[in-house]
Amino acid sequence: MLTILIMILTGLIVGILSAILGIGGGLIMLPAIQIILKFDPATAVATTLLTVVLTSFSGAIGHYRNGRVKVKQSLLIAIGGIVGVIIGSYIFQAYLTQNTDYIQLLLAIMFLIMTIRMSKDLYKEFKNPETKENRAKLSSPIWLVILGIVVGSLTGMLGLGGGIIIVPVMIWLFGSKPIEAVGTTLLAMLPIAIIGAIIKMGQGFVNLNAGLIIGVGSIIGAQIGVKISQFVNPKLFKVIFIAIFIYLATSYLIPIFGF
């Protein structure tokens, strides 16, 4: 009974953060599932994807009701993401279930780069508070599809919801406001996570009971997070993301180099 309550509480926390930051929940869910339920990495990744489906669904509905979702952009990212998650799931089963060191190293480098980039942006904003919002640097729909392919591949390989990448990219390269980037990302991740979860269920890696129990908490938490998100300052939003990037880069590097 205690384990069930802990799983629901974990889902609740993940749902709240998902709706505020646009992350699908894999960032917190993956290590939590491994620690609490003692799942092997492959089962943890697959079960996390199932919970991401429920979290994204709840958060996307909440933000859509408040007019914070760009549906066209979400669909373009999702199209690329579905292709990517199929590719990533194949790579996951064929090559990564036993050895994830190479992909973890690449992710660590990517998150370090994103930490530096967002830190520079935040420093400029504090130095010059009158700095205007970034204008869109990319406008062609094909870039949204490519973004989806990259994120979908990582989702299929590592169970990451993808929001941790999509949200800052939407802000930097497509000129989205943070809150719109969050809502758009959650909707885009929904079909990607659904396809990924179905594939991994077919591969026999998903623990359905655990995924659904945690998912119940995440559905409730996402609705709470939607209400909180309107009060989050954009600068605080970026500070939180910088902290997450540092945590991710460190967590991927430690197992590789044995620190």
Backbone as a ProteinNet text record, in pm:
[ID]
protein_1_A
[PRIMARY]
MLTILIMILTGLIVGILSAILGIGGGLIMLPAIQIILKFDPATAVATTLLTVVLTSFSGAIGHYRNGRVKVKQSLLIAIGGIVGVIIGSYIFQAYLTQNTDYIQLLLAIMFLIMTIRMSKDLYKEFKNPETKENRAKLSSPIWLVILGIVVGSLTGMLGLGGGIIIVPVMIWLFGSKPIEAVGTTLLAMLPIAIIGAIIKMGQGFVNLNAGLIIGVGSIIGAQIGVKISQFVNPKLFKVIFIAIFIYLATSYLIPIFGF
[TERTIARY]
83.4	0	86.9	194.5	283.5	348.1	386.7	449	353.3	225.7	124.9	108.9	104.3	91	211.6	329.9	451	447.2	398.8	389	291.1	177.1	78.2	135.4	206.4	267.8	373.8	451.4	551.6	484.1	376.1	300.9	245.2	198.6	142.9	248.4	366.8	476.6	517.9	529.3	567.2	463.9	335.9	229.7	233.6	258.5	265.7	381.1	499.3	616.5	601.2	534.9	513.2	431.2	324.4	235.7	299.5	392.3	458.4	574.5	651	773.8	763.7	657.2	642.2	718.4	772.7	844.2	744.2	763.7	668.9	674.4	782.5	790.6	902.8	962.3	1066.6	1186.3	1214.7	1327	1322.3	1203.8	1186.4	1140.6	1052.7	990.2	1090.1	1182.3	1274.9	1358.4	1430.1	1506.2	1417.1	1297.7	1206.6	1160.8	1126.1	1082.2	1194.7	1315.4	1428.5	1456.9	1447.1	1477.9	1365.9	1240.8	1127.5	1090.1	1081.6	1033	1144.9	1267.5	1382.6	1373.7	1314.9	1304.7	1441.2	1465.7	1585.1	1569.7	1681.4	1675	1577.3	1572.9	1485	1338.1	1299.4	1160.3	1126.1	1221.6	1198.9	1173.6	1254.1	1237.1	1099.9	1062.9	936.5	816	820	709.2	695	808.6	806.7	731.9	752.2	684.8	533.1	484	339.5	286.7	359	314.6	322.7	418.9	431.4	306.2	248.2	124	15.2	-4.3	-111.1	-81.3	44.2	83.3	64.6	112.6	101.8	-43.9	-125.8	-267.6	-336.4	-315.4	-380	-330.4	-197.5	-142.2	-181.1	-182.2	-217.2	-361	-451.6	-592.2	-605	-537.1	-545.1	-493.5	-379.6	-323	-404.4	-460	-542.6	-666	-726	-843.2	-810.3	-684.8	-643.2	-578.9	-587.6	-537.3	-387.3	-317.1	-170.5	-106.5	-181.9	-129.6	-138.5	-25.3	-24.6	-38.5	-160.6	-193.7	-114.6	-100.7	-29.8	115	180.9	318.9	327.9	233.1	230.9	220.5	132.8	112	236.4	305.9	427	537.3	553.2	652	613.6	484	436.4	461.1	441.2	465.2	610.3	702.8	844.2	872.8	807.3	830.7	789.1	679.8	633.3	735.8	790	894.9	1016.7	1055.1	1172	1157.4	1039.2	1021.8	1024.2	980	988.5	1135.7	1212.8	1356.3	1425.6	1396.1	1459.9	1426.4	1302	1261	1334.2	1356.7	1433.1	1577.3	1638.2	1775.3	1783.1	1680.2	1673.7	1678.7	1594.8	1588.2	1711.9	1760.7	1870.6	2008.1	2026	2161.7	2177.2	2071.4	2091.1	2042.3	1974	1925	2041.5	2157.6	2273	2378.6	2386.3	2492	2440	2429.8	2379.1	2486.6	2612.2	2717.8	2734.2	2728.7	2752.7	2643.1	2519.4	2408.9	2404.2	2441	2443.4	2549.8	2664.3	2770.3	2725	2659.4	2608.8	2504.8	2417.2	2315.5	2379.6	2481.3	2549.9	2609.5	2673.2	2732	2622.5	2511.7	2401.1	2345.1	2326.4	2269.6	2367.9	2497.1	2595.4	2588.6	2576.5	2564.5	2438.3	2328.1	2202.1	2211.9	2286.7	2308	2379.1	2485.5	2562.6	2476.7	2399.5	2318.4	2212.1	2138.8	2031.4	2087.9	2203.8	2266.6	2305.6	2357.5	2392.5	2268.7	2160.8	2036	1985.5	1990.2	1940.2	2026.2	2157.9	2249.5	2218.7	2194.1	2161.1	2030.9	1933.8	1805.3	1819.2	1902.2	1923.7	2005	2100	2184.2	2105.2	2014.5	1931.8	1786.6	1713.9	1574.9	1481.4	1522.7	1436.9	1452.8	1535.8	1558.1	1426.2	1402.2	1277.6	1282.1	1164.4	1155.7	1223	1286.5	1350.7	1248.4	1285.9	1200.9	1232.5	1138.2	1157.1	1274.7	1366.8	1480.8	1452.7	1362.3	1323.7	1173.3	1133	990.1	938	1027.6	983.1	930.4	814.8	756.4	848.8	938.4	1026.1	1113.9	1149.8	1234.4	1160.3	1030.5	950.6	945.5	935.8	935.9	1070.1	1179.2	1313	1330.3	1282.8	1287.1	1214.3	1099.3	1022.3	1096.9	1165.9	1241.4	1351.7	1424.1	1533.1	1478.8	1375.3	1318.4	1252.6	1182.2	1118	1219.7	1333.1	1437.9	1490	1512.8	1560	1454.8	1327.6	1218.7	1217	1228.9	1228.5	1348.2	1462.3	1584.9	1594.4	1554	1580.2	1456.9	1338.9	1218	1198.6	1283.8	1267.2	1143.5	1065.8	944.5	971.1	1087.8	1123.8	1101.5	1016.7	988.1	1110.4	1202.5	1323.3	1407.6	1384.6	1454.1	1364.3	1237.7	1147.8	1121.1	1095	1057.7	1164.6	1291	1391.4	1415	1406.9	1424.9	1312.1	1189.6	1075.9	1093.7	1152.6	1174.9	1288.3	1399.9	1518.7	1501.5	1453.7	1456.2	1322.4	1213.6	1082.7	1009.2	1076.2	1020.8	896.9	875.4	755.9	771	661.7	661.6	674	738.7	758.9	631.8	523.5	401.2	338.8	352	302.4	389.9	520.8	612.2	577.1	539	501.3	375.8	270.5	144.5	158.6	229.8	250.8	331.1	430.2	515	436.3	353.5	277.6	185.3	121.5	35.4	118.5	233.3	319.6	370.5	399.9	456.5	354.5	226.9	123.2	126.2	113.5	118.6	253.8	361.9	495.6	504.7	459.1	463.9	370.7	254.6	160	223.2	282.1	346.3	461.1	542.2	654.7	610.1	503.2	453	396.1	324	266.3	377.1	480.4	592	658.9	683.3	752.6	664	533.1	443.2	452	459.7	474.6	607.2	709.5	840.5	847.4	742.8	735.5	810.5	838.6	916.6	830.8	702.8	619.8	557.2	568.9	495.1	365.5	258	132	74.9	73	14.4	84.6	217.5	293.6	271.5	272.9	254.4	120.3	15	-119.9	-136.7	-79.3	-91	-20.4	101.7	174.3	102	44.9	-27.3	-147	-214.6	-329.3	-284.3	-172.3	-120.3	-77.9	-18.9	29.7	-84.6	-197.4	-313.6	-365.8	-376.4	-423.6	-322	-193.1	-88.6	-80.7	-101.9	-94	-199.9	-319.1	-424	-390.3	-326.2	-280.7	-171.8	-79.3	31.1	-14.7	-120.1	-173.9	-217.3	-280.7	-328.1	-210.3	-105.5	11.1	93.1	97	187.2	167.9	47.1	21	89.1	137.7	201.6	354.7	408	552.8	620	715.4	790.9	884.2	893.5	980.7	1125.9	1177.4	1315.5	1329	1231.3	1233.2	1225	1145.3	1130.8	1267.8	1347.2	1478.6	1576.5	1567.7	1653.9	1628.8	1502.3	1467.4	1523.4	1511.1	1562.4	1714.7	1783.7	1929.6	1967.5	1896.8	1923.5	1899.2	1793.3	1762.3	1870.3	1916.5	2020.2	2148.5	2185.6	2306.7	2290.3	2172.4	2145.9	2154.2	2094.6	2094.3	2235.5	2310.5	2446.6	2530	2515.4	2591.2	2548	2417	2366.2	2405.4	2423.9	2466.6	2617.6	2693.3	2837.8	2890.5	2825.9	2873.7	2885.6	2781.1	2794	2901.7	2920.8	3017.2	3160.8	3192.2	3329.7	3351.4	3243	3255.9	3295.7	3245.4	3277.5	3210
-121.2	0	126.2	123.2	238.8	265.8	158.4	173.4	238	198.6	256.2	406	444.2	585.7	666.3	607.2	675	693.3	591.5	601.2	711	718.4	821.7	960.4	972.9	1100.9	1140.7	1043.7	1070.8	1122	1055.7	1098.4	1238.9	1269.8	1402.4	1510.8	1488.1	1584.6	1600.2	1488.5	1491.1	1566.9	1542.9	1610.2	1760.7	1805.4	1949.6	2012.8	1952.3	2007.1	1999.8	1894.9	1879.9	1994.7	2028.7	2134.6	2272.5	2288.7	2417.5	2433.9	2326.5	2334.7	2271.1	2193.7	2129.4	1999.9	1948.6	1821	1708.2	1599.7	1489.4	1410.8	1424.2	1356.5	1254.9	1217.9	1116.7	1157.3	1286.7	1338.8	1296.7	1301.2	1264.5	1120.4	1081.3	949.5	836.4	851.3	742.5	702.6	797	756.4	712.5	774.4	737.1	592.3	552.6	415.4	316.1	351.3	261.8	248.7	359.6	357.7	293.9	333.6	287.4	143.5	112.6	-18.9	-116.9	-68.4	-153.7	-217.4	-143.5	-195.2	-188.1	-280.5	-272.3	-153.9	-100.7	19.4	9.4	-105.3	-120	-109.2	-176.4	-170.4	-30.9	33.2	168.2	266.2	258.8	346.6	326.2	199.8	168.3	208.9	182.7	217.6	368.9	437.5	583.8	640.6	582	630	622.7	515.9	502.9	616.4	649.8	758.8	893.6	908.2	1032.6	1055.7	948.2	958.1	1025.7	977	1028.8	1171.2	1196.5	1330.4	1433.6	1401.3	1493.6	1520.3	1416.2	1430.7	1528.6	1510.1	1596.6	1740.4	1758.2	1893	1963.9	1891	1952	2002.6	1925.2	1967.3	2095.7	2099.8	2218.4	2343.1	2332.8	2449.8	2488	2389.8	2419.5	2501.1	2464.6	2539	2684.2	2709.8	2845.6	2918.1	2857.8	2921.4	2929.3	2831.6	2835.3	2731.6	2675.3	2570.5	2614.3	2605.9	2629.4	2492.8	2461.4	2326.5	2287.2	2377.7	2345.6	2306.8	2384.3	2353.6	2219.2	2192.8	2065	1947.6	1960.7	1851.9	1826	1933.4	1917	1847.3	1888.6	1822.9	1676.9	1652.3	1516	1425	1478.6	1397.9	1349.4	1442.2	1403.8	1313.1	1340	1262	1117.2	1092.7	954.8	875.9	939.3	874	847.4	948.3	936.7	830.7	822.1	727.2	583.1	562.1	427.9	390.2	485.4	462.3	439.3	527.9	518.6	391.1	344.9	221.3	100.6	102.3	-7.4	-6.5	113.5	125.6	81.4	119.4	83	-68.1	-139.3	-284.6	-353.8	-304.7	-373.4	-344.7	-222.2	-183.9	-129.9	-67.2	8.6	-58.8	-171.2	-234.5	-281.8	-303.4	-349.8	-241.2	-145.9	-45	91.4	184.7	318.5	425.9	386.4	483.4	588.7	546.7	641.7	747.9	702.5	798.4	887.2	833	913.3	1022.3	990.5	1089.6	1202.1	1166.7	1268	1357	1296.4	1373.9	1467.3	1419.3	1502.8	1626.6	1605.9	1717.8	1814.8	1759.8	1843.2	1928.5	1869.2	1943.1	2047.6	2020.4	2121.2	2242	2215.7	2324.3	2406.9	2337.9	2407.3	2488.6	2439.4	2513.4	2644.8	2637	2757.6	2857	2805.3	2893.4	2964.9	2891.9	2954.2	3045.6	3011.5	3096.5	3231.4	3229	3354.4	3440.4	3376.8	3450.5	3513.5	3435.8	3485	3599.7	3589.2	3695.8	3826.1	3814.7	3933.1	3997.6	3913.9	3966.3	4038.9	3984.7	4050.6	4178.4	4174.7	4291.2	4401.6	4362.6	4459.1	4414.3	4452.5	4408.8	4446.7	4544.6	4589.9	4505.2	4400	4313.6	4255.8	4267.4	4218.3	4067.5	4008.4	3864.6	3829.2	3712.2	3666.4	3654	3703.2	3681.6	3545.6	3495.7	3363.3	3366	3269.1	3258.5	3155.5	3064.8	2962.5	2971.9	2965.2	2976.1	2861	2791.4	2682.1	2564.6	2509.5	2395.6	2273.9	2261.7	2144.2	2136.7	2252.8	2252.7	2195.9	2217.2	2158.6	2007.1	1959.7	1814.8	1754.3	1822	1774.2	1771.3	1875.4	1878.3	1757.1	1725.6	1610.5	1479	1466	1342.9	1323.1	1431	1422.4	1385.8	1456.6	1433.1	1295.5	1257.3	1126.1	1013.5	1029.2	927.5	912.9	1026	1021.2	961.7	989.6	933.1	781.2	732.5	589	519.3	588.4	527.3	531.3	645.7	664.5	692.2	698.6	721.1	865.2	956.6	1097.6	1152.4	1231.8	1285.3	1381.6	1442.5	1530.2	1677.1	1709.2	1849.1	1926	1857.1	1921.7	1975.5	1924.1	1972.9	2065.6	2024.8	2101.3	2241.3	2252.6	2382.9	2489.1	2466.8	2571.9	2597.5	2494.4	2513.5	2599.4	2576.4	2657	2803.7	2827.1	2964.5	3029.6	2957.8	3014.2	3031.1	2926.7	2924	2957.5	2943.1	2968.5	3086.4	3153.8	3275.8	3258.7	3142.3	3118.3	3178.7	3222.6	3262	3134.9	3142.4	3021.5	2942.4	3009.6	2937.6	2871.3	2936.4	2876.1	2757.8	2770.4	2660.4	2537.3	2559.4	2449	2378.2	2454.3	2395	2324.4	2387.9	2329.9	2200.6	2199.8	2081.8	1963.8	1988.6	1879.1	1812	1891.9	1833.2	1756.5	1811.6	1744.8	1611.5	1605.3	1483.8	1372	1405.7	1305	1190.6	1216.6	1104.6	1035	1110.6	1049.9	948	987.5	898.2	778.4	800.6	690.8	583.4	626.2	530.7	457.8	535.4	475.3	374.3	407.1	316.6	189.1	203.8	85.9	-7.1	51.7	-29.2	-104.4	-34.6	-97.9	-198.6	-178.7	-280.8	-406.9	-388.7	-503	-574	-497.2	-556.3	-624	-602.5	-669.1	-600.5	-468.4	-399.4	-321.5	-295.5	-208.5	-285.1	-225.8	-275.6	-195.7	-253.6	-180.5	-129.1	-212.8	-172.4	-50.8	-53.6	57.7	184.5	170.5	285.9	354.3	274.2	330.7	395.3	333.7	390.3	525.6	531.2	658.3	759	708.2	794.6	864.2	797.4	859.1	985.3	974.6	1091.7	1201.4	1163.1	1263.4	1338.5	1271.2	1337	1447.8	1415.5	1514.9	1628.3	1590.1	1690.3	1786.4	1737.4	1823.2	1932.8	1899.8	2001	2108.1	2065.8	2162.2	2250.9	2187.6	2261.6	2365.2	2335.3	2430.4	2559	2546	2664	2743.1	2671.4	2738.4	2808.8	2752.1	2798.6	2945.3	2995.8	3134.5	3235	3188.1	3277.7	3267.5	3181.5	3159.5	3268.1	3338.7	3442.8	3379	3435.1	3377.9	3360.6	3454.8	3442.8	3323.8	3304.6	3188.8	3060.5	3064	2951.1	2908.9	3005.7	2976	2928.5	2984.8	2940.6	2793.3	2755.1	2615.4	2524.5	2567	2485.3	2472.3	2578.9	2572.1	2469.2	2471.9	2375.7	2232.9	2213.6	2080.6	2034.8	2125.7	2090.9	2047	2121.1	2086.1	1948.6	1926.2	1795.7	1682.7	1703.4	1600.1	1570.7	1675.6	1656.2	1579.2	1615.9	1548.9	1403.5	1379.7	1244.2	1149.1	1202.6	1118.6	1094.8	1191.6	1179	1089.9	1095.5	1019.8	869.5	803.7	659.5	624.6	714.1	686.3	688.2	792.5	809.9	757.5	710.6	648.3	744.1	867.9	965.8	926.8
0	0	0	79.9	87.5	-47.7	-115.5	-247.3	-346.5	-340	-429.2	-403	-275.2	-239.6	-287.4	-274.3	-320.3	-472.2	-543.6	-689.1	-730.2	-662	-693.1	-664	-550.8	-514.1	-616.6	-661.2	-765.5	-891.5	-931.7	-1048.8	-1032	-911.5	-882.7	-903.4	-847.2	-860.2	-1006.3	-1075.1	-1216.1	-1298.6	-1271.6	-1345.2	-1327.5	-1205.3	-1176.9	-1254.2	-1243.6	-1312.5	-1464.5	-1511.8	-1655	-1711	-1644.3	-1692.8	-1681.3	-1586.1	-1568.6	-1666.6	-1687.9	-1766.3	-1904.5	-1929.1	-2059.2	-2073.3	-1963.5	-1969.2	-1950.4	-2024.6	-2018.2	-1889.1	-1813.3	-1685.2	-1675.2	-1789.8	-1787.5	-1704.3	-1699.1	-1623.2	-1476.7	-1417	-1277.1	-1264.1	-1354.4	-1346.1	-1361.5	-1455.4	-1485.3	-1363.9	-1299.2	-1180.5	-1064.8	-1052.5	-943.4	-956.6	-1078.2	-1102	-1072	-1110.4	-1085.5	-936	-862.5	-719.1	-637.6	-664.4	-584.2	-616.3	-745.5	-787.3	-823.3	-823.7	-853.9	-993.3	-1088.5	-1224.5	-1292.6	-1384	-1465.8	-1561.1	-1616	-1700.5	-1816.8	-1884.7	-2001.3	-1961.5	-1852.4	-1805.6	-1754.6	-1687.5	-1636	-1749.7	-1857.3	-1973	-2035.9	-2055.7	-2122.9	-2038.3	-1909.4	-1820.7	-1808.3	-1808.2	-1804.8	-1924.5	-2042.1	-2162.5	-2148.8	-2084.5	-2064.1	-1977.2	-1872.3	-1785.1	-1856.4	-1947.4	-2023.9	-2108.6	-2159.5	-2238	-2154.8	-2034	-1947.7	-1901.4	-1868.8	-1824	-1935.3	-2054.3	-2167.7	-2203.4	-2199.4	-2232.6	-2138.6	-2009.8	-1911.4	-1923	-1933	-1941.7	-2070.5	-2181.9	-2310.7	-2310.8	-2253.6	-2246.2	-2165.6	-2051	-1965.5	-2034.4	-2101.4	-2169.1	-2292.4	-2361.3	-2478.8	-2438.6	-2329.2	-2280.2	-2250.3	-2213.7	-2180.8	-2299.7	-2419.7	-2541.1	-2550.8	-2492.8	-2490.1	-2581.5	-2674	-2761.3	-2907.4	-2980.1	-3124.2	-3190.9	-3229.7	-3275.6	-3400.1	-3496.6	-3620.6	-3592.6	-3506.7	-3471.2	-3400.3	-3311.9	-3239.9	-3335.7	-3436.2	-3531.4	-3615.5	-3657	-3737	-3656.4	-3531.4	-3445.2	-3423.7	-3405.1	-3380.7	-3500.7	-3621.6	-3743.1	-3746.5	-3726.2	-3721.9	-3603.6	-3490.9	-3369.8	-3383	-3453	-3473.1	-3554	-3658.6	-3737.8	-3648.5	-3570.4	-3484.9	-3377.7	-3316.1	-3206	-3256.5	-3380.1	-3439.6	-3460.4	-3513.8	-3533.7	-3399.4	-3302.7	-3171.8	-3098.1	-3110.9	-3043.6	-3100.1	-3231.1	-3292.6	-3241.3	-3237.9	-3188.3	-3042	-2963.6	-2821.7	-2804.1	-2879.2	-2863.9	-2921.4	-3034.8	-3103	-3043.5	-2991	-2952.3	-2809.6	-2753.8	-2630.2	-2502.8	-2511.7	-2388.8	-2301	-2360.7	-2284.2	-2264.3	-2356.7	-2348.8	-2393.8	-2299.8	-2332.4	-2314.4	-2298.3	-2269	-2377.6	-2504.9	-2613.7	-2620.9	-2614.5	-2622.8	-2499	-2382.8	-2260.5	-2268.5	-2327.9	-2343.6	-2436.2	-2546	-2638.6	-2571.9	-2492.6	-2422	-2319.9	-2249.7	-2151.6	-2218.2	-2333.3	-2407.5	-2452.7	-2502.4	-2549.5	-2435.6	-2317.6	-2205.4	-2151.6	-2160.8	-2122	-2215.3	-2344.7	-2442.7	-2415.9	-2386	-2359	-2229.3	-2131.9	-2007	-2034.8	-2114.4	-2147.9	-2225.4	-2322.6	-2407.2	-2324.1	-2241.8	-2164.5	-2055.6	-2001.2	-1900.3	-1960.4	-2083.1	-2151.3	-2174	-2217.7	-2241.5	-2111.9	-2004.1	-1875.4	-1824.2	-1842.8	-1799.6	-1873.4	-2004.2	-2084.5	-2035.6	-1998.4	-1952	-1818.9	-1729	-1600.3	-1617.6	-1711.2	-1736.1	-1803.7	-1892.4	-1964.3	-1959.3	-1853.5	-1835.4	-1949	-2031.2	-2139.8	-2265.8	-2256.7	-2372.4	-2422.1	-2552.2	-2610.3	-2630.1	-2640.4	-2665.1	-2797.9	-2802	-2926	-3039.2	-3154.8	-3271.4	-3332.3	-3406.2	-3466	-3563.6	-3548.4	-3638.6	-3747.4	-3721	-3817.6	-3840.8	-3965	-3994.7	-4080.3	-4148.8	-4235.4	-4153.3	-4192.5	-4120.5	-4114.8	-4213.2	-4217.3	-4093.1	-4035.5	-3915.7	-3795.6	-3791	-3683.2	-3696.6	-3821.2	-3846.4	-3806	-3842.7	-3807.8	-3655.9	-3589.8	-3443.3	-3385.7	-3443.7	-3397.9	-3417.4	-3530.7	-3558	-3454.4	-3425.6	-3327.5	-3189.6	-3146.9	-3014.3	-3006.8	-3112.6	-3114.4	-3103.6	-3169.8	-3163.5	-3021.2	-2953.7	-2815.2	-2723	-2752.4	-2673.6	-2686.3	-2808.1	-2830.3	-2770.3	-2767.2	-2715.7	-2563.9	-2503.6	-2361.2	-2276.9	-2337.8	-2259.6	-2216.1	-2262.6	-2229.8	-2300.4	-2228.6	-2287.7	-2401.7	-2403.9	-2514.2	-2486.9	-2390.3	-2360.7	-2315.2	-2250.9	-2201.6	-2316.7	-2436.7	-2555.5	-2636.6	-2656.1	-2742.3	-2687.9	-2558.7	-2501.4	-2524.5	-2485.2	-2511.4	-2659.5	-2743.2	-2887.4	-2943.8	-2897.3	-2942.7	-2904.1	-2787.8	-2741.6	-2821.2	-2836.1	-2902.6	-3052.2	-3118.8	-3264.9	-3331.1	-3258.1	-3319.3	-3255.4	-3162.1	-3104.7	-3019.8	-2964	-2882.4	-2743	-2685.5	-2545.7	-2461.8	-2345.4	-2264.5	-2238.5	-2202.1	-2168	-2290.6	-2409.1	-2533.4	-2574.3	-2550.8	-2581.9	-2498.8	-2374.5	-2285.4	-2335.8	-2362.7	-2408.1	-2541.7	-2634.5	-2767.6	-2757.8	-2671.7	-2653.5	-2597.6	-2497.9	-2436.4	-2538.3	-2624	-2726.6	-2829.3	-2868.1	-2966	-2913.9	-2784.1	-2726.2	-2711.1	-2711.5	-2686.8	-2788.5	-2920.3	-3015.2	-3018.2	-2994.1	-2992.5	-2879.4	-2760.8	-2645.1	-2663	-2727.1	-2750.2	-2838.2	-2949.2	-3040	-2968.8	-2896.9	-2825.4	-2721.1	-2647.1	-2543.8	-2604.9	-2716	-2783.2	-2831.7	-2890.7	-2940.7	-2825.3	-2715.4	-2603.2	-2530.8	-2534.6	-2480.5	-2565.1	-2697.8	-2787.1	-2768.4	-2727.3	-2702	-2564.6	-2483.6	-2353.6	-2241.2	-2256.3	-2153.5	-2053.1	-2083.4	-1999.5	-1883	-1762.8	-1646.7	-1640.6	-1689.8	-1708.9	-1577.1	-1474	-1345.7	-1286.9	-1284	-1228.5	-1311.1	-1443.2	-1529.6	-1510	-1493.7	-1476.2	-1339	-1235.9	-1100.4	-1093	-1143.6	-1144.5	-1234.2	-1343.8	-1436.5	-1375.1	-1282.9	-1214.4	-1141.8	-1069.4	-999.5	-1094.8	-1209.2	-1304.6	-1372	-1394.9	-1455.7	-1363.9	-1235.6	-1137.2	-1124.1	-1115	-1098.7	-1215.7	-1336.5	-1455.1	-1450.9	-1403.7	-1394.9	-1291.2	-1183.3	-1081.9	-1141.6	-1215.1	-1275.5	-1376.3	-1452.3	-1550	-1480.1	-1364.8	-1289.9	-1233	-1190.4	-1132.7	-1240.5	-1359.8	-1465.8	-1503.6	-1490.9	-1530.2	-1438.1	-1322.7	-1226.9	-1231	-1319.2	-1324.7	-1408.5	-1349.8	-1419.8	-1523.3	-1644.8	-1748	-1703.6	-1622.6	-1574.8	-1480.8	-1392.9	-1303.3	-1384.7	-1489.9	-1581.9	-1635.4	-1678	-1734.1	-1626.7	-1507.7	-1397	-1367	-1364.4	-1337.9	-1446.4	-1571.8	-1681.8	-1675.3	-1639.2	-1625.8	-1519.2	-1406.4	-1298.9	-1347.7	-1425.4	-1478.6	-1576	-1662.5	-1759	-1687.8	-1583.4	-1507.6	-1443	-1385.6	-1323	-1425.9	-1542.3	-1645.4	-1695.7	-1726.1	-1775.7	-1674.5	-1547.9	-1441.3	-1425.6	-1428.4	-1406.3	-1519.4	-1640.5	-1752.3	-1750.8	-1699.9	-1699.5	-1586.3	-1471.8	-1354.4	-1380.7	-1435.1	-1458.5	-1561.3	-1659.4	-1766.3	-1715.2	-1635.5	-1589.6	-1446.9	-1382.8	-1251.1	-1141.8	-1147.4	-1043	-911.6
[MASK]
+++++++++++++++++++++++++++++++++++++++++++++++++++++++++++++++++++++++++++++++++++++++++++++++++++++++++++++++++++++++++++++++++++++++++++++++++++++++++++++++++++++++++++++++++++++++++++++++++++++++++++++++++++++++++++++++++++++++++++++++++++++++++++++++++++

